[in-house]
Amino acid sequence: MPTYKLFAVLSLCLFVSQSVFAKWDEERDVTTNGKNELVYYYKTNDLGQKLVLDKYLKRLIFIQSDRLYKRTIRLIKIDEMVVEVMSDPFARFPEQTAITFESKDGVLKKLFLAKKIEVYVRYNRNDGISTFQIQ
């Protein structure tokens, strides 16, 4: 295979793979030692809530700035498919809640390809739904 054809095929593959991640906004962060750069994907909805996809620890982070920091998330819907999850609030950042799942790799793949994610949030006895449109 000539070099230019190989380059064209590799360029096409790279372009297609980048379009999958283009649905999510991208944020870069440098580690504390300053040597590594980490890339996080996120989406913000109309209410100012933020959903961060942490591919390094294989979890979601739900961020909502409010005065009611005690929240529980037990369920999310990915394109109408129900996924049971566990939530854990951050001690140092009370507006952030980590969302973890049992089948991490399978759920992460579905999250990358999702068009709509619904997060079912419970504040004490009040339930709410936060919707994130990915496309």
MODELLER restraints for C-alpha pairs under 7 A, 6 or more apart:
rsr = mdl.restraints
at = mdl.atoms
rsr.add(forms.Gaussian(group=physical.xy_distance, feature=features.Distance(at['CA:20:A'], at['CA:113:A']), mean=6.97, stdev=0.5))
rsr.add(forms.Gaussian(group=physical.xy_distance, feature=features.Distance(at['CA:21:A'], at['CA:112:A']), mean=6.92, stdev=0.5))
rsr.add(forms.Gaussian(group=physical.xy_distance, feature=features.Distance(at['CA:23:A'], at['CA:134:A']), mean=5.88, stdev=0.5))
rsr.add(forms.Gaussian(group=physical.xy_distance, feature=features.Distance(at['CA:23:A'], at['CA:135:A']), mean=5.77, stdev=0.5))
rsr.add(forms.Gaussian(group=physical.xy_distance, feature=features.Distance(at['CA:24:A'], at['CA:41:A']), mean=5.56, stdev=0.5))
rsr.add(forms.Gaussian(group=physical.xy_distance, feature=features.Distance(at['CA:24:A'], at['CA:42:A']), mean=5.65, stdev=0.5))
rsr.add(forms.Gaussian(group=physical.xy_distance, feature=features.Distance(at['CA:24:A'], at['CA:43:A']), mean=6.01, stdev=0.5))
rsr.add(forms.Gaussian(group=physical.xy_distance, feature=features.Distance(at['CA:24:A'], at['CA:134:A']), mean=6.55, stdev=0.5))
rsr.add(forms.Gaussian(group=physical.xy_distance, feature=features.Distance(at['CA:25:A'], at['CA:41:A']), mean=5.50, stdev=0.5))
rsr.add(forms.Gaussian(group=physical.xy_distance, feature=features.Distance(at['CA:25:A'], at['CA:42:A']), mean=5.24, stdev=0.5))
rsr.add(forms.Gaussian(group=physical.xy_distance, feature=features.Distance(at['CA:25:A'], at['CA:43:A']), mean=6.09, stdev=0.5))
rsr.add(forms.Gaussian(group=physical.xy_distance, feature=features.Distance(at['CA:26:A'], at['CA:39:A']), mean=6.79, stdev=0.5))
rsr.add(forms.Gaussian(group=physical.xy_distance, feature=features.Distance(at['CA:26:A'], at['CA:40:A']), mean=5.88, stdev=0.5))
rsr.add(forms.Gaussian(group=physical.xy_distance, feature=features.Distance(at['CA:26:A'], at['CA:41:A']), mean=4.68, stdev=0.5))
rsr.add(forms.Gaussian(group=physical.xy_distance, feature=features.Distance(at['CA:26:A'], at['CA:42:A']), mean=6.34, stdev=0.5))
rsr.add(forms.Gaussian(group=physical.xy_distance, feature=features.Distance(at['CA:27:A'], at['CA:39:A']), mean=5.79, stdev=0.5))
rsr.add(forms.Gaussian(group=physical.xy_distance, feature=features.Distance(at['CA:27:A'], at['CA:40:A']), mean=5.18, stdev=0.5))
rsr.add(forms.Gaussian(group=physical.xy_distance, feature=features.Distance(at['CA:27:A'], at['CA:41:A']), mean=6.19, stdev=0.5))
rsr.add(forms.Gaussian(group=physical.xy_distance, feature=features.Distance(at['CA:28:A'], at['CA:37:A']), mean=6.68, stdev=0.5))
rsr.add(forms.Gaussian(group=physical.xy_distance, feature=features.Distance(at['CA:28:A'], at['CA:38:A']), mean=5.65, stdev=0.5))
rsr.add(forms.Gaussian(group=physical.xy_distance, feature=features.Distance(at['CA:28:A'], at['CA:39:A']), mean=4.59, stdev=0.5))
rsr.add(forms.Gaussian(group=physical.xy_distance, feature=features.Distance(at['CA:28:A'], at['CA:40:A']), mean=6.24, stdev=0.5))
rsr.add(forms.Gaussian(group=physical.xy_distance, feature=features.Distance(at['CA:29:A'], at['CA:37:A']), mean=5.68, stdev=0.5))
rsr.add(forms.Gaussian(group=physical.xy_distance, feature=features.Distance(at['CA:29:A'], at['CA:38:A']), mean=5.12, stdev=0.5))
rsr.add(forms.Gaussian(group=physical.xy_distance, feature=features.Distance(at['CA:29:A'], at['CA:39:A']), mean=6.42, stdev=0.5))
rsr.add(forms.Gaussian(group=physical.xy_distance, feature=features.Distance(at['CA:30:A'], at['CA:36:A']), mean=5.79, stdev=0.5))
rsr.add(forms.Gaussian(group=physical.xy_distance, feature=features.Distance(at['CA:30:A'], at['CA:37:A']), mean=4.44, stdev=0.5))
rsr.add(forms.Gaussian(group=physical.xy_distance, feature=features.Distance(at['CA:30:A'], at['CA:38:A']), mean=5.96, stdev=0.5))
rsr.add(forms.Gaussian(group=physical.xy_distance, feature=features.Distance(at['CA:31:A'], at['CA:37:A']), mean=6.29, stdev=0.5))
rsr.add(forms.Gaussian(group=physical.xy_distance, feature=features.Distance(at['CA:40:A'], at['CA:52:A']), mean=6.86, stdev=0.5))
rsr.add(forms.Gaussian(group=physical.xy_distance, feature=features.Distance(at['CA:40:A'], at['CA:53:A']), mean=6.19, stdev=0.5))
rsr.add(forms.Gaussian(group=physical.xy_distance, feature=features.Distance(at['CA:40:A'], at['CA:54:A']), mean=5.86, stdev=0.5))
rsr.add(forms.Gaussian(group=physical.xy_distance, feature=features.Distance(at['CA:41:A'], at['CA:52:A']), mean=5.80, stdev=0.5))
rsr.add(forms.Gaussian(group=physical.xy_distance, feature=features.Distance(at['CA:41:A'], at['CA:53:A']), mean=5.17, stdev=0.5))
rsr.add(forms.Gaussian(group=physical.xy_distance, feature=features.Distance(at['CA:42:A'], at['CA:50:A']), mean=6.85, stdev=0.5))
rsr.add(forms.Gaussian(group=physical.xy_distance, feature=features.Distance(at['CA:42:A'], at['CA:51:A']), mean=5.46, stdev=0.5))
rsr.add(forms.Gaussian(group=physical.xy_distance, feature=features.Distance(at['CA:42:A'], at['CA:52:A']), mean=4.21, stdev=0.5))
rsr.add(forms.Gaussian(group=physical.xy_distance, feature=features.Distance(at['CA:42:A'], at['CA:53:A']), mean=5.85, stdev=0.5))
rsr.add(forms.Gaussian(group=physical.xy_distance, feature=features.Distance(at['CA:43:A'], at['CA:50:A']), mean=5.75, stdev=0.5))
rsr.add(forms.Gaussian(group=physical.xy_distance, feature=features.Distance(at['CA:43:A'], at['CA:51:A']), mean=5.36, stdev=0.5))
rsr.add(forms.Gaussian(group=physical.xy_distance, feature=features.Distance(at['CA:43:A'], at['CA:52:A']), mean=6.65, stdev=0.5))
rsr.add(forms.Gaussian(group=physical.xy_distance, feature=features.Distance(at['CA:43:A'], at['CA:132:A']), mean=6.92, stdev=0.5))
rsr.add(forms.Gaussian(group=physical.xy_distance, feature=features.Distance(at['CA:43:A'], at['CA:134:A']), mean=6.99, stdev=0.5))
rsr.add(forms.Gaussian(group=physical.xy_distance, feature=features.Distance(at['CA:44:A'], at['CA:50:A']), mean=4.40, stdev=0.5))
rsr.add(forms.Gaussian(group=physical.xy_distance, feature=features.Distance(at['CA:44:A'], at['CA:51:A']), mean=6.39, stdev=0.5))
rsr.add(forms.Gaussian(group=physical.xy_distance, feature=features.Distance(at['CA:44:A'], at['CA:132:A']), mean=6.98, stdev=0.5))
rsr.add(forms.Gaussian(group=physical.xy_distance, feature=features.Distance(at['CA:45:A'], at['CA:131:A']), mean=6.95, stdev=0.5))
rsr.add(forms.Gaussian(group=physical.xy_distance, feature=features.Distance(at['CA:45:A'], at['CA:132:A']), mean=5.46, stdev=0.5))
rsr.add(forms.Gaussian(group=physical.xy_distance, feature=features.Distance(at['CA:49:A'], at['CA:63:A']), mean=5.76, stdev=0.5))
rsr.add(forms.Gaussian(group=physical.xy_distance, feature=features.Distance(at['CA:49:A'], at['CA:64:A']), mean=4.88, stdev=0.5))
rsr.add(forms.Gaussian(group=physical.xy_distance, feature=features.Distance(at['CA:50:A'], at['CA:62:A']), mean=5.96, stdev=0.5))
rsr.add(forms.Gaussian(group=physical.xy_distance, feature=features.Distance(at['CA:50:A'], at['CA:63:A']), mean=5.00, stdev=0.5))
rsr.add(forms.Gaussian(group=physical.xy_distance, feature=features.Distance(at['CA:50:A'], at['CA:64:A']), mean=6.60, stdev=0.5))
rsr.add(forms.Gaussian(group=physical.xy_distance, feature=features.Distance(at['CA:51:A'], at['CA:60:A']), mean=6.72, stdev=0.5))
rsr.add(forms.Gaussian(group=physical.xy_distance, feature=features.Distance(at['CA:51:A'], at['CA:61:A']), mean=5.69, stdev=0.5))
rsr.add(forms.Gaussian(group=physical.xy_distance, feature=features.Distance(at['CA:51:A'], at['CA:62:A']), mean=4.81, stdev=0.5))
rsr.add(forms.Gaussian(group=physical.xy_distance, feature=features.Distance(at['CA:51:A'], at['CA:63:A']), mean=6.32, stdev=0.5))
rsr.add(forms.Gaussian(group=physical.xy_distance, feature=features.Distance(at['CA:52:A'], at['CA:60:A']), mean=5.57, stdev=0.5))
rsr.add(forms.Gaussian(group=physical.xy_distance, feature=features.Distance(at['CA:52:A'], at['CA:61:A']), mean=4.94, stdev=0.5))
rsr.add(forms.Gaussian(group=physical.xy_distance, feature=features.Distance(at['CA:52:A'], at['CA:62:A']), mean=6.55, stdev=0.5))
rsr.add(forms.Gaussian(group=physical.xy_distance, feature=features.Distance(at['CA:53:A'], at['CA:59:A']), mean=6.39, stdev=0.5))
rsr.add(forms.Gaussian(group=physical.xy_distance, feature=features.Distance(at['CA:53:A'], at['CA:60:A']), mean=4.78, stdev=0.5))
rsr.add(forms.Gaussian(group=physical.xy_distance, feature=features.Distance(at['CA:53:A'], at['CA:61:A']), mean=6.56, stdev=0.5))
rsr.add(forms.Gaussian(group=physical.xy_distance, feature=features.Distance(at['CA:54:A'], at['CA:60:A']), mean=5.80, stdev=0.5))
rsr.add(forms.Gaussian(group=physical.xy_distance, feature=features.Distance(at['CA:58:A'], at['CA:104:A']), mean=6.07, stdev=0.5))
rsr.add(forms.Gaussian(group=physical.xy_distance, feature=features.Distance(at['CA:58:A'], at['CA:108:A']), mean=6.98, stdev=0.5))
rsr.add(forms.Gaussian(group=physical.xy_distance, feature=features.Distance(at['CA:59:A'], at['CA:98:A']), mean=6.82, stdev=0.5))
rsr.add(forms.Gaussian(group=physical.xy_distance, feature=features.Distance(at['CA:59:A'], at['CA:99:A']), mean=5.71, stdev=0.5))
rsr.add(forms.Gaussian(group=physical.xy_distance, feature=features.Distance(at['CA:59:A'], at['CA:100:A']), mean=5.00, stdev=0.5))
rsr.add(forms.Gaussian(group=physical.xy_distance, feature=features.Distance(at['CA:60:A'], at['CA:98:A']), mean=5.93, stdev=0.5))
rsr.add(forms.Gaussian(group=physical.xy_distance, feature=features.Distance(at['CA:60:A'], at['CA:99:A']), mean=4.94, stdev=0.5))
rsr.add(forms.Gaussian(group=physical.xy_distance, feature=features.Distance(at['CA:60:A'], at['CA:100:A']), mean=6.62, stdev=0.5))
rsr.add(forms.Gaussian(group=physical.xy_distance, feature=features.Distance(at['CA:61:A'], at['CA:96:A']), mean=6.51, stdev=0.5))
rsr.add(forms.Gaussian(group=physical.xy_distance, feature=features.Distance(at['CA:61:A'], at['CA:97:A']), mean=5.59, stdev=0.5))
rsr.add(forms.Gaussian(group=physical.xy_distance, feature=features.Distance(at['CA:61:A'], at['CA:98:A']), mean=4.54, stdev=0.5))
rsr.add(forms.Gaussian(group=physical.xy_distance, feature=features.Distance(at['CA:61:A'], at['CA:99:A']), mean=5.82, stdev=0.5))
rsr.add(forms.Gaussian(group=physical.xy_distance, feature=features.Distance(at['CA:62:A'], at['CA:96:A']), mean=5.70, stdev=0.5))
rsr.add(forms.Gaussian(group=physical.xy_distance, feature=features.Distance(at['CA:62:A'], at['CA:97:A']), mean=5.16, stdev=0.5))
rsr.add(forms.Gaussian(group=physical.xy_distance, feature=features.Distance(at['CA:62:A'], at['CA:98:A']), mean=6.40, stdev=0.5))
rsr.add(forms.Gaussian(group=physical.xy_distance, feature=features.Distance(at['CA:63:A'], at['CA:95:A']), mean=5.67, stdev=0.5))
rsr.add(forms.Gaussian(group=physical.xy_distance, feature=features.Distance(at['CA:63:A'], at['CA:96:A']), mean=4.51, stdev=0.5))
rsr.add(forms.Gaussian(group=physical.xy_distance, feature=features.Distance(at['CA:63:A'], at['CA:97:A']), mean=6.46, stdev=0.5))
rsr.add(forms.Gaussian(group=physical.xy_distance, feature=features.Distance(at['CA:64:A'], at['CA:95:A']), mean=5.45, stdev=0.5))
rsr.add(forms.Gaussian(group=physical.xy_distance, feature=features.Distance(at['CA:64:A'], at['CA:96:A']), mean=6.68, stdev=0.5))
rsr.add(forms.Gaussian(group=physical.xy_distance, feature=features.Distance(at['CA:65:A'], at['CA:95:A']), mean=5.38, stdev=0.5))
rsr.add(forms.Gaussian(group=physical.xy_distance, feature=features.Distance(at['CA:66:A'], at['CA:95:A']), mean=6.92, stdev=0.5))
rsr.add(forms.Gaussian(group=physical.xy_distance, feature=features.Distance(at['CA:69:A'], at['CA:94:A']), mean=5.69, stdev=0.5))
rsr.add(forms.Gaussian(group=physical.xy_distance, feature=features.Distance(at['CA:69:A'], at['CA:95:A']), mean=5.74, stdev=0.5))
rsr.add(forms.Gaussian(group=physical.xy_distance, feature=features.Distance(at['CA:70:A'], at['CA:123:A']), mean=6.26, stdev=0.5))
rsr.add(forms.Gaussian(group=physical.xy_distance, feature=features.Distance(at['CA:71:A'], at['CA:121:A']), mean=6.55, stdev=0.5))
rsr.add(forms.Gaussian(group=physical.xy_distance, feature=features.Distance(at['CA:71:A'], at['CA:122:A']), mean=5.55, stdev=0.5))
rsr.add(forms.Gaussian(group=physical.xy_distance, feature=features.Distance(at['CA:71:A'], at['CA:123:A']), mean=4.81, stdev=0.5))
rsr.add(forms.Gaussian(group=physical.xy_distance, feature=features.Distance(at['CA:72:A'], at['CA:87:A']), mean=6.13, stdev=0.5))
rsr.add(forms.Gaussian(group=physical.xy_distance, feature=features.Distance(at['CA:72:A'], at['CA:121:A']), mean=5.88, stdev=0.5))
rsr.add(forms.Gaussian(group=physical.xy_distance, feature=features.Distance(at['CA:72:A'], at['CA:122:A']), mean=5.11, stdev=0.5))
rsr.add(forms.Gaussian(group=physical.xy_distance, feature=features.Distance(at['CA:72:A'], at['CA:123:A']), mean=6.66, stdev=0.5))
rsr.add(forms.Gaussian(group=physical.xy_distance, feature=features.Distance(at['CA:73:A'], at['CA:86:A']), mean=6.56, stdev=0.5))
rsr.add(forms.Gaussian(group=physical.xy_distance, feature=features.Distance(at['CA:73:A'], at['CA:87:A']), mean=5.38, stdev=0.5))
rsr.add(forms.Gaussian(group=physical.xy_distance, feature=features.Distance(at['CA:73:A'], at['CA:120:A']), mean=5.98, stdev=0.5))
rsr.add(forms.Gaussian(group=physical.xy_distance, feature=features.Distance(at['CA:73:A'], at['CA:121:A']), mean=4.94, stdev=0.5))
rsr.add(forms.Gaussian(group=physical.xy_distance, feature=features.Distance(at['CA:73:A'], at['CA:122:A']), mean=6.32, stdev=0.5))
rsr.add(forms.Gaussian(group=physical.xy_distance, feature=features.Distance(at['CA:74:A'], at['CA:84:A']), mean=5.89, stdev=0.5))
rsr.add(forms.Gaussian(group=physical.xy_distance, feature=features.Distance(at['CA:74:A'], at['CA:85:A']), mean=4.99, stdev=0.5))
rsr.add(forms.Gaussian(group=physical.xy_distance, feature=features.Distance(at['CA:74:A'], at['CA:86:A']), mean=5.50, stdev=0.5))
rsr.add(forms.Gaussian(group=physical.xy_distance, feature=features.Distance(at['CA:74:A'], at['CA:87:A']), mean=6.66, stdev=0.5))
rsr.add(forms.Gaussian(group=physical.xy_distance, feature=features.Distance(at['CA:75:A'], at['CA:83:A']), mean=5.86, stdev=0.5))
rsr.add(forms.Gaussian(group=physical.xy_distance, feature=features.Distance(at['CA:75:A'], at['CA:84:A']), mean=4.64, stdev=0.5))
rsr.add(forms.Gaussian(group=physical.xy_distance, feature=features.Distance(at['CA:75:A'], at['CA:85:A']), mean=5.42, stdev=0.5))
rsr.add(forms.Gaussian(group=physical.xy_distance, feature=features.Distance(at['CA:75:A'], at['CA:119:A']), mean=6.60, stdev=0.5))
rsr.add(forms.Gaussian(group=physical.xy_distance, feature=features.Distance(at['CA:75:A'], at['CA:120:A']), mean=5.61, stdev=0.5))
rsr.add(forms.Gaussian(group=physical.xy_distance, feature=features.Distance(at['CA:76:A'], at['CA:82:A']), mean=6.04, stdev=0.5))
rsr.add(forms.Gaussian(group=physical.xy_distance, feature=features.Distance(at['CA:76:A'], at['CA:83:A']), mean=5.39, stdev=0.5))
rsr.add(forms.Gaussian(group=physical.xy_distance, feature=features.Distance(at['CA:76:A'], at['CA:84:A']), mean=6.52, stdev=0.5))
rsr.add(forms.Gaussian(group=physical.xy_distance, feature=features.Distance(at['CA:76:A'], at['CA:118:A']), mean=5.52, stdev=0.5))
rsr.add(forms.Gaussian(group=physical.xy_distance, feature=features.Distance(at['CA:76:A'], at['CA:119:A']), mean=4.60, stdev=0.5))
rsr.add(forms.Gaussian(group=physical.xy_distance, feature=features.Distance(at['CA:76:A'], at['CA:120:A']), mean=5.86, stdev=0.5))
rsr.add(forms.Gaussian(group=physical.xy_distance, feature=features.Distance(at['CA:77:A'], at['CA:83:A']), mean=5.93, stdev=0.5))
rsr.add(forms.Gaussian(group=physical.xy_distance, feature=features.Distance(at['CA:77:A'], at['CA:117:A']), mean=5.63, stdev=0.5))
rsr.add(forms.Gaussian(group=physical.xy_distance, feature=features.Distance(at['CA:77:A'], at['CA:118:A']), mean=4.99, stdev=0.5))
rsr.add(forms.Gaussian(group=physical.xy_distance, feature=features.Distance(at['CA:77:A'], at['CA:119:A']), mean=6.63, stdev=0.5))
rsr.add(forms.Gaussian(group=physical.xy_distance, feature=features.Distance(at['CA:78:A'], at['CA:111:A']), mean=6.83, stdev=0.5))
rsr.add(forms.Gaussian(group=physical.xy_distance, feature=features.Distance(at['CA:78:A'], at['CA:114:A']), mean=6.26, stdev=0.5))
rsr.add(forms.Gaussian(group=physical.xy_distance, feature=features.Distance(at['CA:78:A'], at['CA:116:A']), mean=6.16, stdev=0.5))
rsr.add(forms.Gaussian(group=physical.xy_distance, feature=features.Distance(at['CA:78:A'], at['CA:117:A']), mean=4.78, stdev=0.5))
rsr.add(forms.Gaussian(group=physical.xy_distance, feature=features.Distance(at['CA:78:A'], at['CA:118:A']), mean=6.67, stdev=0.5))
rsr.add(forms.Gaussian(group=physical.xy_distance, feature=features.Distance(at['CA:79:A'], at['CA:114:A']), mean=6.12, stdev=0.5))
rsr.add(forms.Gaussian(group=physical.xy_distance, feature=features.Distance(at['CA:79:A'], at['CA:115:A']), mean=6.32, stdev=0.5))
rsr.add(forms.Gaussian(group=physical.xy_distance, feature=features.Distance(at['CA:79:A'], at['CA:116:A']), mean=5.24, stdev=0.5))
rsr.add(forms.Gaussian(group=physical.xy_distance, feature=features.Distance(at['CA:79:A'], at['CA:117:A']), mean=6.28, stdev=0.5))
rsr.add(forms.Gaussian(group=physical.xy_distance, feature=features.Distance(at['CA:85:A'], at['CA:99:A']), mean=6.46, stdev=0.5))
rsr.add(forms.Gaussian(group=physical.xy_distance, feature=features.Distance(at['CA:85:A'], at['CA:100:A']), mean=5.74, stdev=0.5))
rsr.add(forms.Gaussian(group=physical.xy_distance, feature=features.Distance(at['CA:85:A'], at['CA:101:A']), mean=4.86, stdev=0.5))
rsr.add(forms.Gaussian(group=physical.xy_distance, feature=features.Distance(at['CA:86:A'], at['CA:99:A']), mean=5.75, stdev=0.5))
rsr.add(forms.Gaussian(group=physical.xy_distance, feature=features.Distance(at['CA:86:A'], at['CA:100:A']), mean=5.30, stdev=0.5))
rsr.add(forms.Gaussian(group=physical.xy_distance, feature=features.Distance(at['CA:86:A'], at['CA:101:A']), mean=6.31, stdev=0.5))
rsr.add(forms.Gaussian(group=physical.xy_distance, feature=features.Distance(at['CA:87:A'], at['CA:97:A']), mean=6.42, stdev=0.5))
rsr.add(forms.Gaussian(group=physical.xy_distance, feature=features.Distance(at['CA:87:A'], at['CA:98:A']), mean=5.48, stdev=0.5))
rsr.add(forms.Gaussian(group=physical.xy_distance, feature=features.Distance(at['CA:87:A'], at['CA:99:A']), mean=4.60, stdev=0.5))
rsr.add(forms.Gaussian(group=physical.xy_distance, feature=features.Distance(at['CA:87:A'], at['CA:100:A']), mean=6.29, stdev=0.5))
rsr.add(forms.Gaussian(group=physical.xy_distance, feature=features.Distance(at['CA:88:A'], at['CA:97:A']), mean=5.62, stdev=0.5))
rsr.add(forms.Gaussian(group=physical.xy_distance, feature=features.Distance(at['CA:88:A'], at['CA:98:A']), mean=5.12, stdev=0.5))
rsr.add(forms.Gaussian(group=physical.xy_distance, feature=features.Distance(at['CA:88:A'], at['CA:99:A']), mean=6.66, stdev=0.5))
rsr.add(forms.Gaussian(group=physical.xy_distance, feature=features.Distance(at['CA:89:A'], at['CA:96:A']), mean=6.10, stdev=0.5))
rsr.add(forms.Gaussian(group=physical.xy_distance, feature=features.Distance(at['CA:89:A'], at['CA:97:A']), mean=4.19, stdev=0.5))
rsr.add(forms.Gaussian(group=physical.xy_distance, feature=features.Distance(at['CA:89:A'], at['CA:98:A']), mean=5.98, stdev=0.5))
rsr.add(forms.Gaussian(group=physical.xy_distance, feature=features.Distance(at['CA:90:A'], at['CA:96:A']), mean=5.90, stdev=0.5))
rsr.add(forms.Gaussian(group=physical.xy_distance, feature=features.Distance(at['CA:90:A'], at['CA:97:A']), mean=5.94, stdev=0.5))
rsr.add(forms.Gaussian(group=physical.xy_distance, feature=features.Distance(at['CA:114:A'], at['CA:134:A']), mean=6.71, stdev=0.5))
rsr.add(forms.Gaussian(group=physical.xy_distance, feature=features.Distance(at['CA:115:A'], at['CA:133:A']), mean=5.97, stdev=0.5))
rsr.add(forms.Gaussian(group=physical.xy_distance, feature=features.Distance(at['CA:115:A'], at['CA:134:A']), mean=4.79, stdev=0.5))
rsr.add(forms.Gaussian(group=physical.xy_distance, feature=features.Distance(at['CA:115:A'], at['CA:135:A']), mean=5.59, stdev=0.5))
rsr.add(forms.Gaussian(group=physical.xy_distance, feature=features.Distance(at['CA:116:A'], at['CA:132:A']), mean=5.76, stdev=0.5))
rsr.add(forms.Gaussian(group=physical.xy_distance, feature=features.Distance(at['CA:116:A'], at['CA:133:A']), mean=4.67, stdev=0.5))
rsr.add(forms.Gaussian(group=physical.xy_distance, feature=features.Distance(at['CA:116:A'], at['CA:134:A']), mean=5.72, stdev=0.5))
rsr.add(forms.Gaussian(group=physical.xy_distance, feature=features.Distance(at['CA:117:A'], at['CA:131:A']), mean=5.85, stdev=0.5))
rsr.add(forms.Gaussian(group=physical.xy_distance, feature=features.Distance(at['CA:117:A'], at['CA:132:A']), mean=5.16, stdev=0.5))
rsr.add(forms.Gaussian(group=physical.xy_distance, feature=features.Distance(at['CA:117:A'], at['CA:133:A']), mean=6.60, stdev=0.5))
rsr.add(forms.Gaussian(group=physical.xy_distance, feature=features.Distance(at['CA:118:A'], at['CA:129:A']), mean=6.45, stdev=0.5))
rsr.add(forms.Gaussian(group=physical.xy_distance, feature=features.Distance(at['CA:118:A'], at['CA:130:A']), mean=5.62, stdev=0.5))
rsr.add(forms.Gaussian(group=physical.xy_distance, feature=features.Distance(at['CA:118:A'], at['CA:131:A']), mean=4.46, stdev=0.5))
rsr.add(forms.Gaussian(group=physical.xy_distance, feature=features.Distance(at['CA:118:A'], at['CA:132:A']), mean=6.30, stdev=0.5))
rsr.add(forms.Gaussian(group=physical.xy_distance, feature=features.Distance(at['CA:119:A'], at['CA:129:A']), mean=5.60, stdev=0.5))
rsr.add(forms.Gaussian(group=physical.xy_distance, feature=features.Distance(at['CA:119:A'], at['CA:130:A']), mean=5.06, stdev=0.5))
rsr.add(forms.Gaussian(group=physical.xy_distance, feature=features.Distance(at['CA:119:A'], at['CA:131:A']), mean=6.37, stdev=0.5))
rsr.add(forms.Gaussian(group=physical.xy_distance, feature=features.Distance(at['CA:120:A'], at['CA:128:A']), mean=5.89, stdev=0.5))
rsr.add(forms.Gaussian(group=physical.xy_distance, feature=features.Distance(at['CA:120:A'], at['CA:129:A']), mean=4.64, stdev=0.5))
rsr.add(forms.Gaussian(group=physical.xy_distance, feature=features.Distance(at['CA:120:A'], at['CA:130:A']), mean=6.51, stdev=0.5))
rsr.add(forms.Gaussian(group=physical.xy_distance, feature=features.Distance(at['CA:121:A'], at['CA:127:A']), mean=5.84, stdev=0.5))
rsr.add(forms.Gaussian(group=physical.xy_distance, feature=features.Distance(at['CA:121:A'], at['CA:128:A']), mean=5.14, stdev=0.5))
rsr.add(forms.Gaussian(group=physical.xy_distance, feature=features.Distance(at['CA:121:A'], at['CA:129:A']), mean=5.94, stdev=0.5))
rsr.add(forms.Gaussian(group=physical.xy_distance, feature=features.Distance(at['CA:122:A'], at['CA:128:A']), mean=6.16, stdev=0.5))
